[in-house]
């Protein structure tokens, strides 16, 4: 069950509209999480789930950063982070292999 949040102490629901007029905030009672939905999306209005406990400006930042306009930057950032993790894991694997040689 989804409950639309129209008023909250930090005006997050209203401030989401500054990012995209179609955004609205709901509380998913089954998951116990806040979600952002868009009235422009046909079929499924879901956009994202807040990874945070309560409502605060971090949700607004997440909504801004994950917008379609930022897709190229987001993919580049993910690719860079994945490359760093792969290099780190390769180094660990090489260290383990060196230890097992002796």
C-alpha positions in Angstrom: 0.0 0.0 0.0 1.3 3.4 -1.0 0.4 6.6 0.9 1.1 9.9 -0.8 3.0 12.3 1.4 1.9 15.9 0.6 3.2 17.6 3.7 6.3 16.8 5.7 8.4 18.8 8.2 11.2 19.5 5.8 9.0 20.2 2.7 10.7 17.4 0.8 7.5 16.6 -1.1 7.2 20.2 -2.3 10.9 20.5 -3.0 10.8 17.4 -5.2 8.5 19.4 -7.5 11.3 22.0 -8.0 13.4 19.2 -9.5 10.6 17.8 -11.6 7.0 19.0 -11.5 5.7 15.4 -12.1 7.5 14.0 -9.0 5.5 13.0 -5.9 6.5 11.3 -2.7 4.9 8.2 -1.3 5.5 6.0 1.7 5.5 2.3 0.8 3.9 0.6 3.9 5.0 -2.9 2.8 8.7 -1.9 2.5 8.6 0.7 5.2 10.4 3.1 2.8 9.8 6.4 1.0 9.6 6.4 -2.8 9.7 9.0 -5.5 7.2 8.5 -8.3 6.5 10.5 -11.5 3.0 11.2 -12.9 4.6 11.4 -16.4 5.7 7.8 -16.5 3.1 5.6 -18.3 2.4 2.2 -16.8 4.6 2.5 -13.8 5.2 5.7 -11.9 8.0 4.4 -9.7 11.3 6.3 -10.0 13.4 5.5 -6.9 13.4 4.3 -3.3 15.0 6.4 -0.6 17.9 4.4 1.0 17.6 6.7 4.1 15.6 6.2 7.3 13.8 9.5 7.3 13.1 12.4 5.0 15.9 14.9 4.5 17.8 16.8 1.8 19.8 13.6 0.8 16.7 12.3 -1.0 16.5 15.5 -3.0 20.2 15.2 -4.0 19.6 11.6 -5.0 16.6 12.6 -7.1 18.6 15.3 -8.8 21.6 13.0 -9.4 19.6 10.2 -10.9 17.6 12.2 -13.4 17.8 11.2 -17.1 19.7 14.5 -17.9 22.5 13.2 -15.7 22.7 9.7 -17.2 26.1 10.1 -19.0 27.7 11.5 -15.8 26.2 8.8 -13.7 27.3 6.0 -16.0 30.8 7.5 -16.2 31.0 7.7 -12.4 29.8 4.1 -12.0 32.4 2.9 -14.6 35.2 4.8 -12.8 34.2 3.3 -9.5 34.0 -0.2 -11.0 37.4 0.2 -12.5 38.9 1.2 -9.1 37.2 -1.8 -7.5 38.5 -4.1 -10.2 42.0 -2.8 -9.8 41.8 -3.2 -6.0 40.5 -6.8 -6.3 43.1 -7.7 -8.9 45.9 -6.4 -6.6 44.5 -8.5 -3.7 44.3 -11.6 -5.9 47.9 -11.1 -7.1 49.0 -10.8 -3.4 47.2 -13.9 -2.5 48.7 -15.8 -5.4 52.2 -14.6 -4.4 51.6 -15.8 -0.8 50.6 -19.2 -2.1 53.7 -19.6 -4.2 55.9 -20.0 -1.1 
